[in-house]
Every structure is written in structure tokens, then in C-alpha cells.
Amino acid sequence: MKTYSRNEKVCETDERIKKVCLVASGLLRVVVDEDVTTDFVREGDLYLHLEATEPKYVLVAALPTSVYFVPADDIWTICKEYPPVAFELLRLTIERVANLRKHLQQISSNTSEARIACAMHELTLLAPGRNGGYDKRISQGVIASYTALSREVVNRAMRDLQVRGLLRKDRHAVHLQMDSKAGTPSSPREEIGPPKL
């Protein structure tokens, strides 16, 4: 097991053939094209590289993160001996592709504020704070990179949400409160829990 600080690079494309990452604690983000976040890998999740969607990527710690690296050969051996494990890994891969598709739909069809609200809601599931909300150490830059917006747009929208009483911050977390008209933003990960290996 290795531990990484926030914003520290965990592994790159060239290392993908040799090992699979299992997040013991914290949160990783999958980064392509230098600083575009396409996905997050939370505590208890495996990262399986998808050549078709992310030909070149870097895993970066979004929070302080501990990661187990399992040799890919060992994973394949386990899959051969225990087919249910192979099916579970296939299920995780299918869910990840579906999440990526939903995320791209949100980016292409929602307003900036809706994209930011959806991302913040998703972060409450991925990196929960102590009393709700999401971990305050997640930067606006990470949200900008995930929503395909500039940091300035994210900053402005978050200030506006705060002024309207829909966003509050405490010592440990950022809390998003949606009014009854707007409802809770949908998240591609709403129903997804950690792998059932």
C-alpha cells in the first residue's frame, strides 16, 4: 500500500498493463489531456483502465489517498479461478462506461450552474464530509476540471449559490442545499456502491 498527498500523481498510462489500483481510503481522479477530470475512483473502488475512453490518462489524488496496487497477472489468475469475480469486474466496467456517458450528457445539456450543482452533489457521495456535504479539501479547480468549466466560472457560481443561501461551508465540508423547486441534482453514481468482490 502506498499513500499519496493531494494533487500527487499516482500512476500513468504506461503503468496500466502492470497493475490495478484499489483505493483503500481517499479519492482519486482520472485525468486526461493534462487537466480534464473524466472520472473519480473512491474508497473501495478498483480502477480498471478503459483503452477506448481514456487512451492516455494519469491518476491523481484529489484527497490524501492510500492505494493498493494489485499486479494485473494476479487479477487475471483470480478471474480464471473464480468466474464470479470476472463478472463483477465486467459489471463495474459497464457501470463506469454508463457513468461516463451520463456525465458527458450532463456537460452537453446543462447550464453551468446545473453542472456545478450536479458535480457537488456527486462529490457528497464520493468524498463525504463529516456532517454531510463533501470534503472541503476538494478544490474549485477539481470541480472546474470535472465540469468542463473555467475555475472563474465555478468560483462565481459557488459565490452566487452561497449568496442565495443554497451553499454553505463549515470547517470540514461544503454543503449544497437545493430548494424544493430545483430538486436534488441527479448523479450518475446515485445507485452505485463499492464493488461486491
Secondary structure, DSSP 8 states (H G I E B T S, - for coil): -EEE-TT-EEEEGGGTTTEEEEEEESEEEEEETTTEEEEEEETT-EE---TTT-SS-EEEESSSEEEEEEEHHHHHHHHHH-HHHHHHHHHHHHHHHHHHHHHHHHHHHS-HHHHHHHHHHHHHHHSB-TTSSEETTS-HHHHHHHHT--HHHHHHHHHHHHHTTSEEE-SSEEEE---TTT-----TTTT--S---
